[in-house]
Amino acid sequence: MINIEAAKMPGNHSQMGRMAAAGDATLDVPDMALNIGGHGQGFIVKEALAWDPVANEDGTLGGALALGDDVYIYAVADASGVAQLVASKNITVPDGYTAAETRRIGGFHFGRWRPIAERYNKAFDPPTIIVPTSVWDQAHRPDCDPTGMVEVIPDQLWADIYLASEDGSAWPETVPLSRYDATPLSGTEGYSRYLDLPYLAANAGKRLPTLAEFFRYADGAPEGGENDNDTAWSDTANSDRTTTGTVAKAVSCVGVVDAAGNLWEPLLDHYDVGSTSSGDYTYDRAILQNGKDDAELRGELRHRRWRMWVAGGHFGHGAQCGSRCASSYNHPGSVGSNVGLRCVAPARRQ
């Protein structure tokens, strides 16, 4: 039951159901009651089926949705007591409005989509649509900025659509972003797998995935090719990473891009060989003397040949790249140009 009286209290928001994709470029928006602007400013949002963001935009969409767009839906205060809906590419307020008269209530990513029926199909060309798993609202979203994320496990886990790129802030305040057509960060920028990448993820309110979570969000993405970049950026002749989303077919069945190829994805899974030999047991400062803070003295690590998992394969791995490709041969202290970053986050609990 929508309670308009409760919506008069600052911050209140309630809704009947979830926002969802209604087609390639439209949304179903549920009934809502929400506060916009403070005490006494309660409004309702009437259910809108097959609502068209382009027909109700603020001008930032330019009259059409484009591959890579992150779109935010705003409720705008109206004298009638029924809030109007406006779509915008602005993450703060839509053009022509102020924060006092608008409230962001949801959003989506416009990108490539591979349905379950086309799981692992190398011949399938994913269409560009509102990615169904990317649609979020205030009652159904990750526990961080939902921009560029998709739901991987219903009501439990969300993942970045794209390999992380830098937001332009100086280290250690750099925030990793999930963006289309961006240069994904790697060891080329000096990031250490063990020391820096978890720190970056935390800056966005996220974390590294586990191997089991990678298997989930990479599912359905076709493996790479030895001599082409048709299904993944993996041609053995490649010498470096490419921008995110370059390969149209490199998308999984939850909408994650480049899970196979381009750059290894570091995971939370670590292990120590557990040798009892004194020759394998060491105090190790070298692991800590690399990455962005390699000049800082931060103690020593005590381990027996410590290793960490990475997954997906990198730009020159050919047919080894894929949704079940993984390696445990990696030294945690490595700063490698073939390792990137993808983040995950838990669903927000209501």
C-alpha positions as CSV (number, residue, x, y, z in Angstrom):
1,M,0.0,0.0,0.0
2,I,1.4,3.4,-1.0
3,N,1.2,5.9,1.8
4,I,1.2,9.4,0.6
5,E,1.1,10.9,4.1
6,A,4.3,9.1,5.0
7,A,5.8,10.5,1.8
8,K,5.5,14.0,3.3
9,M,8.4,13.1,5.7
10,P,11.9,14.0,4.4
11,G,13.6,11.1,2.7
12,N,10.6,8.8,2.5
13,H,10.3,6.5,-0.5
14,S,8.0,3.5,-1.1
15,Q,6.9,1.7,-4.2
16,M,4.8,-1.2,-5.4
17,G,7.0,-3.5,-7.4
18,R,10.2,-2.8,-9.3
19,M,11.3,-0.7,-12.3
20,A,12.0,-3.1,-15.2
21,A,12.9,-3.1,-18.9
22,A,9.6,-3.3,-20.9
23,G,11.3,-3.7,-24.3
24,D,14.4,-2.7,-26.1
25,A,14.1,0.9,-25.2
26,T,11.2,1.4,-22.7
27,L,10.6,0.8,-19.0
28,D,7.8,-0.2,-16.7
29,V,7.8,2.1,-13.7
30,P,5.8,1.1,-10.6
31,D,3.5,3.2,-8.4
32,M,5.5,5.2,-5.9
33,A,5.1,7.6,-3.1
34,L,8.2,9.7,-2.3
35,N,9.4,13.0,-0.7
36,I,10.9,15.6,-3.0
37,G,12.3,18.7,-1.4
38,G,11.7,18.3,2.4
39,H,8.9,18.5,5.0
40,G,5.4,18.3,3.5
41,Q,6.7,17.7,0.0
42,G,5.0,14.3,-0.6
43,F,4.3,13.2,-4.2
44,I,3.0,10.1,-5.9
45,V,4.4,8.6,-9.1
46,K,1.7,6.8,-11.1
47,E,2.5,3.5,-12.7
48,A,3.8,4.0,-16.2
49,L,4.0,1.0,-18.5
50,A,6.3,1.0,-21.6
51,W,7.5,4.5,-20.5
52,D,9.8,6.0,-23.1
53,P,12.9,7.7,-21.7
54,V,13.7,9.4,-25.0
55,A,10.3,11.0,-25.2
56,N,10.7,12.3,-21.7
57,E,14.3,13.4,-21.6
58,D,15.9,16.7,-20.5
59,G,18.0,17.1,-23.7
60,T,21.1,15.2,-22.6
61,L,20.1,12.1,-24.5
62,G,20.2,14.0,-27.8
63,G,16.9,12.5,-29.0
64,A,18.1,8.9,-28.9
65,L,19.7,6.2,-26.8
66,A,23.3,5.3,-27.7
67,L,25.6,2.4,-26.9
68,G,27.2,2.9,-23.5
69,D,24.7,5.4,-22.2
70,D,24.0,5.4,-18.5
71,V,20.6,7.0,-17.9
72,Y,19.0,8.2,-14.7
73,I,15.3,8.5,-14.0
74,Y,14.1,11.5,-11.9
75,A,10.8,12.2,-10.3
76,V,10.1,15.9,-10.7
77,A,7.8,17.8,-8.3
78,D,4.5,19.0,-9.8
79,A,1.8,21.3,-8.4
80,S,-0.8,18.5,-9.1
81,G,0.8,16.3,-6.4
82,V,1.7,13.7,-9.1
83,A,5.4,13.8,-9.9
84,Q,6.5,13.8,-13.5
85,L,9.2,11.5,-14.8
86,V,12.3,12.8,-16.6
87,A,15.3,10.8,-18.1
88,S,18.8,12.3,-18.0
89,K,22.4,11.4,-18.5
90,N,23.2,13.7,-15.5
91,I,23.9,11.8,-12.3
92,T,23.0,14.8,-10.1
93,V,20.0,16.7,-11.4
94,P,18.4,16.8,-14.9
95,D,19.1,19.8,-17.1
96,G,16.6,22.6,-16.4
97,Y,15.8,21.6,-12.8
98,T,17.2,21.9,-9.3
99,A,18.0,19.4,-6.6
100,A,15.1,20.9,-4.5
101,E,12.5,19.8,-7.1
102,T,13.9,16.5,-8.3
103,R,14.8,13.1,-6.9
104,R,16.7,10.3,-8.6
105,I,14.6,7.2,-8.4
106,G,16.3,4.7,-10.8
107,G,18.2,4.2,-14.0
108,F,19.7,1.8,-16.5
109,H,22.5,1.1,-18.9
110,F,22.0,1.0,-22.7
111,G,24.3,-1.7,-24.0
112,R,24.7,-5.1,-25.6
113,W,22.7,-8.1,-24.5
114,R,23.1,-11.9,-24.9
115,P,20.0,-13.8,-23.9
116,I,20.2,-17.3,-22.4
117,A,19.0,-18.8,-25.7
118,E,22.2,-17.5,-27.2
119,R,24.5,-18.8,-24.5
120,Y,28.0,-19.4,-25.9
121,N,26.8,-18.9,-29.5
122,K,29.8,-17.5,-31.4
123,A,27.6,-16.5,-34.4
124,F,25.2,-14.4,-32.4
125,D,25.5,-10.6,-32.7
126,P,24.2,-9.1,-29.4
127,P,21.7,-6.3,-30.0
128,T,22.0,-2.9,-28.2
129,I,19.1,-2.4,-25.8
130,I,18.2,-1.4,-22.3
131,V,20.2,-4.1,-20.5
132,P,17.5,-5.9,-18.5
133,T,19.8,-6.8,-15.6
134,S,21.1,-3.2,-15.3
135,V,17.7,-1.6,-14.4
136,W,17.7,-0.4,-10.8
137,D,15.6,1.6,-8.5
138,Q,15.8,2.7,-4.9
139,A,14.4,-0.6,-3.6
140,H,16.4,-2.8,-6.0
141,R,20.0,-1.8,-6.5
142,P,23.6,-2.5,-5.4
143,D,24.9,-1.1,-2.1
144,C,27.0,1.5,-4.0
145,D,26.7,3.8,-7.1
146,P,24.7,1.5,-9.5
147,T,26.1,3.2,-12.6
148,G,27.4,0.6,-15.1
149,M,26.5,-2.4,-13.1
150,V,24.3,-5.5,-13.6
151,E,22.6,-7.9,-11.2
152,V,24.4,-11.2,-11.2
153,I,22.6,-13.1,-8.4
154,P,19.1,-11.9,-7.8
155,D,18.9,-9.8,-4.6
156,Q,22.4,-10.7,-3.7
157,L,25.2,-9.6,-6.0
158,W,25.9,-6.9,-8.7
159,A,28.9,-6.7,-11.0
160,D,30.5,-4.0,-13.1
161,I,29.6,-4.3,-16.8
162,Y,33.0,-3.1,-18.0
163,L,36.6,-3.6,-16.8
164,A,37.4,-0.7,-14.5
165,S,38.9,2.5,-15.8
166,E,40.3,5.5,-13.9
167,D,38.1,8.5,-12.9
168,G,41.1,10.9,-13.2
169,S,41.6,11.4,-9.5
170,A,45.2,11.1,-8.2
171,W,46.2,8.1,-6.2
172,P,45.2,7.1,-3.5
173,E,41.8,8.7,-4.2
174,T,41.3,7.2,-7.7
175,V,37.9,5.7,-8.1
176,P,37.4,2.8,-10.6
177,L,34.6,3.4,-13.1
178,S,32.6,0.9,-15.2
179,R,32.4,2.8,-18.6
180,Y,32.0,1.9,-22.2
181,D,34.8,2.8,-24.7
182,A,37.3,3.6,-21.9
183,T,40.9,2.4,-21.5
184,P,40.8,-0.2,-18.7
185,L,43.4,0.2,-15.9
186,S,46.1,-2.3,-15.5
187,G,49.7,-2.7,-14.2
188,T,50.7,-0.4,-17.0
189,E,49.5,2.4,-14.6
190,G,51.5,0.9,-11.8
191,Y,48.8,-1.0,-9.9
192,S,49.8,-4.0,-7.8
193,R,47.3,-6.9,-7.7
194,Y,47.6,-7.5,-4.0
195,L,48.2,-4.0,-2.7
196,D,46.4,-1.6,-4.9
197,L,43.4,-3.2,-6.7
198,P,41.5,-4.1,-3.6
199,Y,42.1,-0.5,-2.4
200,L,40.7,0.8,-5.7
201,A,37.6,-1.3,-5.4
202,A,37.0,-0.1,-1.9
203,N,37.2,3.5,-3.1
204,A,34.0,2.7,-5.1
205,G,32.3,0.9,-2.2
206,K,33.0,-2.4,-4.0
207,R,35.3,-5.4,-3.8
208,L,37.0,-8.0,-5.9
209,P,34.9,-11.0,-7.0
210,T,35.6,-14.6,-6.0
211,L,36.3,-17.3,-8.6
212,A,32.7,-18.7,-8.1
213,E,31.3,-15.2,-8.8
214,F,33.4,-14.9,-11.9
215,F,32.0,-18.2,-13.2
216,R,28.5,-16.8,-12.6
217,Y,28.8,-13.4,-14.3
218,A,31.0,-14.7,-17.2
219,D,28.6,-17.5,-18.1
220,G,27.5,-17.6,-21.7
221,A,30.4,-15.4,-23.0
222,P,32.0,-17.3,-25.9
223,E,35.7,-18.3,-25.7
224,G,38.3,-16.3,-27.7
225,G,39.9,-17.2,-31.0
226,E,43.6,-17.8,-31.8
227,N,43.8,-15.6,-34.8
228,D,41.0,-13.1,-34.5
229,N,39.2,-10.8,-32.1
230,D,35.7,-11.9,-33.2
231,T,34.3,-13.2,-29.9
232,A,36.9,-11.7,-27.5
233,W,40.0,-9.5,-27.6
234,S,42.3,-12.5,-27.6
235,D,44.1,-12.8,-31.0
236,T,47.6,-14.2,-30.2
237,A,49.0,-11.3,-32.4
238,N,47.6,-8.7,-30.0
239,S,50.2,-6.8,-28.0
240,D,48.1,-4.9,-25.6
241,R,44.6,-4.3,-24.1
242,T,41.9,-2.5,-26.0
243,T,39.1,-0.1,-24.9
244,T,36.1,-1.6,-23.1
245,G,33.4,-2.9,-25.3
246,T,35.5,-3.1,-28.5
247,V,34.4,-6.6,-29.2
248,A,30.6,-6.7,-29.8
249,K,30.2,-10.5,-29.1
250,A,32.2,-10.4,-25.9
251,V,29.2,-10.2,-23.6
252,S,27.9,-12.8,-21.1
253,C,24.3,-13.8,-20.3
254,V,23.9,-11.3,-17.5
255,G,25.4,-8.4,-19.6
256,V,29.0,-8.4,-18.4
257,V,31.5,-7.3,-21.1
258,D,35.0,-8.6,-21.7
259,A,34.8,-11.4,-19.1
260,A,36.8,-13.4,-21.7
261,G,39.9,-11.8,-23.0
262,N,41.3,-8.2,-22.9
263,L,42.7,-8.4,-19.3
264,W,42.9,-10.9,-16.6
265,E,40.5,-10.3,-13.7
266,P,42.0,-10.5,-10.3
267,L,40.0,-12.4,-7.7
268,L,39.7,-12.6,-3.9
269,D,40.8,-16.2,-3.9
270,H,44.4,-16.7,-2.6
271,Y,46.3,-19.7,-1.4
272,D,49.6,-20.7,0.1
273,V,51.2,-24.0,-1.1
274,G,51.5,-24.9,2.6
275,S,54.9,-26.5,2.2
276,T,56.6,-27.6,5.5
277,S,60.0,-27.2,4.0
278,S,62.0,-24.4,5.7
279,G,63.3,-23.5,2.3
280,D,59.9,-22.5,1.2
281,Y,59.1,-20.5,4.3
282,T,60.2,-16.9,4.0
283,Y,59.8,-13.3,5.2
284,D,59.1,-11.3,2.0
285,R,59.4,-7.6,1.7
286,A,59.5,-7.6,-2.1
287,I,55.7,-8.1,-2.4
288,L,55.2,-4.9,-0.5
289,Q,57.8,-2.9,-2.4
290,N,55.8,-2.5,-5.6
291,G,52.6,-0.8,-6.8
292,K,51.6,2.8,-6.3
293,D,53.3,3.0,-2.9
294,D,56.4,1.1,-3.6
295,A,58.6,3.7,-1.8
296,E,56.7,3.2,1.5
297,L,58.0,0.9,4.2
298,R,55.2,-1.3,5.3
299,G,56.7,-4.3,7.0
300,E,57.2,-7.8,5.6
301,L,55.0,-10.7,4.6
302,R,55.6,-14.2,6.0
303,H,54.4,-16.9,3.5
304,R,55.2,-20.1,1.7
305,R,55.0,-19.4,-2.0
306,W,51.8,-17.4,-1.9
307,R,49.6,-17.3,-5.0
308,M,46.4,-15.7,-6.2
309,W,43.7,-16.5,-8.8
310,V,42.9,-14.5,-11.9
311,A,40.3,-15.3,-14.5
312,G,39.1,-14.8,-18.1
313,G,42.5,-14.6,-19.9
314,H,44.2,-11.6,-21.5
315,F,44.6,-9.9,-24.8
316,G,47.0,-12.5,-26.4
317,H,45.7,-15.8,-24.9
318,G,43.8,-17.0,-27.9
319,A,41.3,-19.8,-27.3
320,Q,42.5,-20.1,-23.7
321,C,40.3,-17.1,-23.0
322,G,36.8,-17.9,-21.8
323,S,34.2,-18.0,-19.1
324,R,35.9,-20.8,-17.2
325,C,39.5,-19.7,-17.9
326,A,41.4,-19.3,-14.6
327,S,45.0,-19.3,-13.4
328,S,46.5,-19.8,-9.9
329,Y,50.1,-19.3,-11.0
330,N,50.2,-15.6,-10.2
331,H,52.3,-13.9,-7.6
332,P,50.2,-11.4,-5.6
333,G,52.9,-8.7,-5.7
334,S,53.1,-8.6,-9.5
335,V,52.5,-5.4,-11.4
336,G,51.4,-6.7,-14.7
337,S,50.2,-5.0,-17.9
338,N,47.9,-8.0,-18.6
339,V,45.9,-7.7,-15.4
340,G,42.9,-5.4,-15.0
341,L,40.1,-5.0,-12.5
342,R,36.4,-5.7,-12.3
343,C,34.4,-5.0,-9.1
344,V,31.3,-6.5,-7.5
345,A,29.0,-5.3,-4.7
346,P,26.3,-6.8,-2.6
347,A,22.7,-5.8,-3.1
348,R,21.4,-3.1,-0.8
349,R,19.3,-4.5,2.1
350,Q,16.1,-2.7,2.7
